[in-house]
Amino acid sequence: MSPQRKDLRIVIMGCPGAGKGTQAKRLCERFGLAHLSTGDLLRAEISNGTSLGRKVEDYLRRGSLVPDEIMVELTCAKLDAVEGGWLLDGFPRTLPQAQELQAFLVSNGRKLDMVLALELKEGVVIRRLTSRWSCPSCGEVFNLLTRPPASAGKCDRCSAPLAQRPDDAEATVRRRLMVYEDLTRPLVAYYRGENLYEEVDADRSMDEVSSAVAALIEGTVLARK
């Protein structure tokens, strides 16, 4: 489908397992937006060996969160270089980051159009993530709910035994959800106060979620433009 608009500015949020990456890519294709994933930006800085990348790598090696000021510097520099609309994926993650983003946009005569949250109940997230298994040999990923291997416990591609990543163990998933909730609760309140926050039920097929998200954008943001 050809892009409909190029001047949308959207933040997408979603807990682990909500399908945020998939929906972000589909949104960008549909509306002609630049996809700015902070995870990708950080990995690029590290891979390129920049001074910022070395700082980031040090924090990640120690298992620490990258400080707000570094995330703001990196993200706003990339936004400055984008012509047209964009979708932010992974930023902001804290209230100070959201406030700095707002200040940056105001200083450039811009504004956010929507903060989109993909919502899933805790039980659904746990079921989705604990059902993921991957192949340590070739990297193929399976899901016992949506894409099970042809032979139980074996990779379809190379027949190696499948394993579950530590991140997908139930105890770890519960901890990740607690961290996500603690970080995003102030963000939700902030963006509700700015009348920008919208939720979409992500407990549906990818196509159904994509349709719901597109209809929401077309019926709210684009209707105002």
C-alpha positions as CSV (number, residue, x, y, z in Angstrom):
1,M,0.0,0.0,0.0
2,S,1.4,3.4,-0.9
3,P,2.0,5.9,2.0
4,Q,-0.9,8.3,2.7
5,R,0.9,11.0,4.8
6,K,4.4,12.0,5.5
7,D,3.9,14.5,8.3
8,L,2.8,12.3,11.2
9,R,4.8,12.2,14.4
10,I,3.9,9.1,16.5
11,V,5.4,7.4,19.6
12,I,4.6,3.7,19.9
13,M,4.6,1.9,23.3
14,G,4.1,-1.7,24.2
15,C,5.1,-4.2,26.8
16,P,7.3,-7.2,25.9
17,G,5.3,-9.6,23.6
18,A,2.8,-7.0,22.4
19,G,4.1,-7.1,18.8
20,K,5.4,-3.5,18.9
21,G,8.2,-4.1,16.4
22,T,5.9,-5.7,13.8
23,Q,3.2,-3.0,14.2
24,A,5.8,-0.2,14.0
25,K,7.1,-1.5,10.7
26,R,3.6,-1.8,9.3
27,L,2.7,1.7,10.4
28,C,5.8,3.2,8.8
29,E,5.1,1.4,5.5
30,R,1.4,2.4,5.4
31,F,1.9,6.1,6.3
32,G,5.3,6.7,4.8
33,L,7.1,7.3,8.1
34,A,10.7,7.0,9.1
35,H,11.1,4.3,11.7
36,L,13.4,5.4,14.5
37,S,14.0,2.4,16.8
38,T,16.3,3.4,19.7
39,G,17.5,-0.2,20.0
40,D,18.7,0.0,16.4
41,L,20.2,3.4,16.9
42,L,22.2,2.2,20.0
43,R,23.4,-0.8,18.2
44,A,24.5,1.3,15.2
45,E,26.5,3.6,17.5
46,I,28.2,0.7,19.2
47,S,28.9,-1.0,15.8
48,N,30.4,2.2,14.4
49,G,32.7,2.6,17.4
50,T,31.6,6.2,18.1
51,S,32.3,7.9,21.4
52,L,28.6,7.8,22.2
53,G,28.6,4.1,21.3
54,R,31.5,3.4,23.6
55,K,29.6,5.1,26.5
56,V,26.4,3.1,25.7
57,E,28.3,-0.2,25.5
58,D,29.8,0.4,28.9
59,Y,26.4,0.9,30.5
60,L,24.9,-2.1,28.7
61,R,27.9,-4.3,29.7
62,R,27.2,-3.3,33.4
63,G,23.5,-4.1,33.0
64,S,22.6,-0.5,33.6
65,L,20.0,1.7,31.9
66,V,21.5,4.2,29.5
67,P,21.1,7.6,31.1
68,D,18.3,9.9,30.0
69,E,20.7,12.6,28.7
70,I,22.4,10.2,26.4
71,M,19.1,8.8,25.0
72,V,17.8,12.4,24.5
73,E,21.0,13.4,22.7
74,L,21.0,10.4,20.4
75,T,17.3,10.5,19.6
76,C,16.9,14.2,19.0
77,A,20.0,14.3,16.8
78,K,18.3,11.6,14.6
79,L,15.0,13.4,14.6
80,D,16.7,16.6,13.5
81,A,17.9,14.8,10.4
82,V,14.5,13.4,9.4
83,E,12.5,15.1,6.7
84,G,8.8,14.4,7.0
85,G,7.0,12.2,9.5
86,W,8.4,9.6,11.9
87,L,7.6,6.9,14.4
88,L,9.6,6.6,17.6
89,D,9.9,3.1,18.9
90,G,11.6,2.7,22.3
91,F,11.7,6.4,23.2
92,P,10.7,8.0,25.5
93,R,10.9,5.5,28.2
94,T,11.0,7.8,31.2
95,L,9.1,11.0,32.2
96,P,12.3,13.2,31.9
97,Q,12.8,11.8,28.3
98,A,9.2,12.7,27.4
99,Q,9.6,16.2,28.8
100,E,12.9,16.7,26.9
101,L,11.3,15.4,23.7
102,Q,8.4,17.9,24.1
103,A,10.9,20.7,24.6
104,F,12.8,19.7,21.5
105,L,9.6,19.6,19.4
106,V,8.4,22.9,20.7
107,S,11.8,24.5,19.9
108,N,11.5,23.3,16.4
109,G,7.9,24.3,15.9
110,R,6.6,20.7,15.9
111,K,4.3,18.6,18.0
112,L,3.4,14.9,18.6
113,D,0.3,13.7,16.9
114,M,-0.3,10.5,19.0
115,V,1.2,8.2,21.6
116,L,0.0,4.7,20.7
117,A,0.0,2.0,23.3
118,L,-0.4,-1.7,22.4
119,E,-2.1,-3.2,25.5
120,L,-2.0,-6.8,26.7
121,K,-3.0,-8.4,29.9
122,E,-0.2,-9.9,32.0
123,G,-1.4,-13.5,31.6
124,V,-1.4,-13.1,27.8
125,V,2.1,-11.7,27.8
126,I,3.4,-14.5,29.9
127,R,1.8,-17.2,27.8
128,R,3.1,-15.6,24.6
129,L,6.7,-15.1,25.7
130,T,7.1,-18.4,27.6
131,S,6.0,-20.2,24.4
132,R,9.0,-18.9,22.4
133,W,11.8,-21.3,21.7
134,S,14.8,-20.8,19.5
135,C,17.5,-22.8,17.8
136,P,21.0,-22.1,19.3
137,S,22.5,-23.4,16.1
138,C,20.9,-21.4,13.3
139,G,18.9,-18.8,15.2
140,E,15.4,-19.8,14.0
141,V,12.6,-18.8,16.3
142,F,9.4,-20.8,17.1
143,N,6.3,-20.2,19.1
144,L,4.4,-23.2,20.5
145,L,1.2,-21.2,20.2
146,T,1.5,-19.6,16.8
147,R,4.4,-21.4,15.0
148,P,5.3,-24.7,16.6
149,P,8.1,-26.8,15.2
150,A,7.1,-29.7,13.0
151,S,8.9,-32.1,15.4
152,A,8.6,-31.3,19.1
153,G,11.8,-29.8,20.5
154,K,13.6,-29.8,17.2
155,C,14.5,-27.1,14.7
156,D,12.7,-27.4,11.3
157,R,15.7,-25.9,9.5
158,C,18.6,-27.8,11.0
159,S,17.1,-30.4,13.4
160,A,19.1,-29.1,16.4
161,P,17.5,-29.2,19.8
162,L,15.5,-26.0,20.6
163,A,16.2,-24.0,23.8
164,Q,14.4,-21.3,25.6
165,R,16.2,-18.0,26.1
166,P,16.7,-16.9,29.7
167,D,14.6,-13.7,28.8
168,D,11.6,-15.9,28.0
169,A,11.6,-17.9,31.3
170,E,8.4,-17.1,33.3
171,A,10.2,-15.5,36.3
172,T,12.2,-13.3,34.0
173,V,9.1,-12.3,32.0
174,R,7.3,-11.2,35.2
175,R,10.3,-9.1,36.2
176,R,10.5,-7.5,32.8
177,L,6.8,-6.6,33.0
178,M,7.2,-5.1,36.5
179,V,10.1,-2.9,35.2
180,Y,8.0,-1.9,32.2
181,E,5.0,-0.9,34.3
182,D,7.2,1.1,36.7
183,L,8.7,3.0,33.9
184,T,5.6,3.6,31.8
185,R,3.1,4.5,34.4
186,P,4.3,8.2,34.7
187,L,4.5,8.3,30.9
188,V,0.9,7.2,30.5
189,A,-0.3,9.9,33.0
190,Y,1.8,12.5,31.2
191,Y,0.5,11.8,27.8
192,R,-3.1,11.3,28.9
193,G,-2.8,14.9,30.3
194,E,-1.6,16.1,26.9
195,N,-4.6,14.3,25.2
196,L,-2.2,12.3,23.1
197,Y,-2.5,8.8,24.6
198,E,-4.5,6.1,22.7
199,E,-4.7,2.4,23.5
200,V,-5.3,-0.6,21.2
201,D,-6.0,-4.1,22.3
202,A,-3.1,-6.2,21.1
203,D,-4.6,-9.6,22.0
204,R,-5.6,-10.2,18.4
205,S,-4.0,-11.4,15.2
206,M,-1.3,-9.1,13.8
207,D,-3.6,-8.1,10.8
208,E,-6.4,-7.3,13.2
209,V,-4.2,-5.1,15.3
210,S,-2.8,-3.4,12.2
211,S,-6.3,-2.6,11.0
212,A,-7.3,-1.2,14.3
213,V,-4.3,1.0,14.6
214,A,-4.6,2.3,11.1
215,A,-8.3,3.1,11.7
216,L,-7.5,4.9,14.9
217,I,-4.9,7.1,13.2
218,E,-7.1,7.8,10.2
219,G,-10.1,8.6,12.4
220,T,-8.3,10.9,14.9
221,V,-5.0,12.3,13.7
222,L,-5.6,12.5,10.0
223,A,-9.2,13.7,10.5
224,R,-7.7,16.8,12.3
225,K,-5.2,17.6,9.6
